[in-house]
Each structure stands twice: as structure tokens, then as C-alpha cells.
Amino acid sequence: MSVAAAGLATAVLAGCGVDGKIGNYDKVSVWPDADPRGQSPIADLTTLTPVTVECYTPGKTDATGFGYGATYKISYDGGSGYIDASTSIMSDGGEVSPDRVPNC
């Protein structure tokens, strides 16, 4: 294992999250809560914005079929919030996926 990989593994185990960069998107909205219904975005991130993925929240649907999709809780220079889990986030260890971060 390389020193960089060992450092990344230690960071993930310590609860610091997974560092990465937003994939090729013009705009990724950041929401104040995992459930964005009725809220306005608090920020917009663009391609290659550095982020730390802290955890994953599965989507939820109520009995009527309404709900919201899965999200990642992230932090970035200037704040933190939630983004859609379908957003491509590239880290040194490859693309971030729900199995690489804890549930929120």
C-alpha cells in the first residue's frame, strides 16, 4: 500500500470522510438538508470543486410515493450541505460510492 493510500484509509477510518472533486458538471446544487423539498439551494458547485464526502443518506419515499433521492453530506471551502448521490465525485481511490462512506 502506498503512503498516499495509507493516509486516505486512515482519514476514512478516522471519520474525516473521503476527499474528492466534483465530476464534469456545469452546476451541482448544495442543499441545507438531505430532503430538499421546499428549500432553496445554499450553493452551486462546479467541475473540479474540491469536496469532502462525509456520509451517505438513502432516499426516502412516503406512503403516497413522494419523497427525495439519495444524497451525500459534503463539506467544501465555504460551507457544507447535501448533494444528489448520483453526482460523480472522483477521489484518489476512484469514484466515490455509497459503500465507501458511512450512512448519515
C-alpha positions as CSV (number, residue, x, y, z in Angstrom):
1,M,0.0,0.0,0.0
2,S,1.4,3.4,-0.9
3,V,1.8,6.2,1.6
4,A,-1.0,8.1,0.0
5,A,-3.4,5.2,0.1
6,A,-2.5,4.5,3.7
7,G,-3.2,8.2,4.5
8,L,-6.5,8.0,2.7
9,A,-7.5,4.8,4.5
10,T,-6.6,6.4,7.9
11,A,-8.6,9.5,7.1
12,V,-11.7,7.5,6.2
13,L,-11.4,5.3,9.4
14,A,-10.9,8.4,11.5
15,G,-14.3,9.7,10.3
16,C,-12.9,12.6,8.2
17,G,-14.7,11.5,5.0
18,V,-13.4,10.9,1.5
19,D,-11.7,13.9,-0.3
20,G,-12.5,14.3,-3.9
21,K,-13.5,16.6,-6.7
22,I,-16.9,17.2,-8.4
23,G,-17.0,15.4,-11.8
24,N,-17.9,17.1,-15.1
25,Y,-21.0,19.1,-14.3
26,D,-21.8,22.7,-15.0
27,K,-23.6,23.1,-11.7
28,V,-24.3,20.9,-8.7
29,S,-26.7,22.3,-6.2
30,V,-25.9,22.1,-2.5
31,W,-29.0,21.8,-0.2
32,P,-29.2,22.6,3.5
33,D,-30.8,19.3,4.3
34,A,-31.0,15.7,2.8
35,D,-34.6,16.4,2.0
36,P,-34.5,19.4,-0.5
37,R,-38.3,19.7,-0.9
38,G,-39.5,23.2,-0.2
39,Q,-35.9,24.5,0.2
40,S,-33.6,26.6,-1.9
41,P,-30.0,25.6,-2.7
42,I,-27.4,27.2,-0.5
43,A,-24.6,27.0,-3.1
44,D,-23.7,25.8,-6.5
45,L,-20.5,23.8,-7.1
46,T,-18.8,23.3,-10.5
47,T,-16.4,20.8,-12.1
48,L,-13.3,20.1,-10.1
49,T,-14.6,21.8,-6.9
50,P,-12.8,20.0,-4.0
51,V,-15.2,18.4,-1.5
52,T,-15.1,16.0,1.4
53,V,-17.8,13.4,1.4
54,E,-18.8,12.8,5.0
55,C,-21.7,10.3,4.7
56,Y,-24.5,8.9,2.6
57,T,-28.2,9.3,3.1
58,P,-30.5,6.8,1.3
59,G,-33.6,8.4,-0.3
60,K,-37.0,8.2,1.3
61,T,-40.5,7.8,-0.1
62,D,-43.7,8.2,1.9
63,A,-46.9,6.1,1.5
64,T,-48.1,8.3,-1.4
65,G,-44.9,7.8,-3.4
66,F,-43.5,11.2,-2.8
67,G,-40.0,11.7,-1.4
68,Y,-36.5,12.5,-2.3
69,G,-33.4,10.7,-3.7
70,A,-30.2,9.6,-2.0
71,T,-27.7,12.3,-1.0
72,Y,-24.2,12.7,0.1
73,K,-23.4,15.1,3.0
74,I,-20.4,17.1,1.9
75,S,-18.2,19.9,3.1
76,Y,-16.4,22.3,0.8
77,D,-14.5,25.6,1.0
78,G,-17.2,27.9,2.3
79,G,-19.7,25.5,3.9
80,S,-21.4,22.2,3.9
81,G,-24.6,20.6,2.8
82,Y,-26.1,17.8,0.8
83,I,-25.8,16.9,-2.9
84,D,-27.5,14.3,-5.1
85,A,-25.8,10.9,-4.7
86,S,-25.8,10.5,-8.4
87,T,-23.2,13.3,-8.7
88,S,-19.8,11.9,-9.8
89,I,-17.1,12.7,-7.2
90,M,-13.6,11.5,-8.1
91,S,-11.1,10.7,-5.3
92,D,-7.6,9.3,-5.3
93,G,-9.2,5.8,-4.8
94,G,-11.6,6.2,-7.7
95,E,-15.2,7.4,-7.9
96,V,-17.0,7.8,-4.6
97,S,-19.9,5.4,-4.0
98,P,-22.2,4.8,-1.0
99,D,-20.2,1.8,0.1
100,R,-17.1,4.0,0.6
101,V,-18.6,6.3,3.2
102,P,-20.8,5.7,6.3
103,N,-24.5,6.2,6.4
104,C,-25.5,9.6,8.0
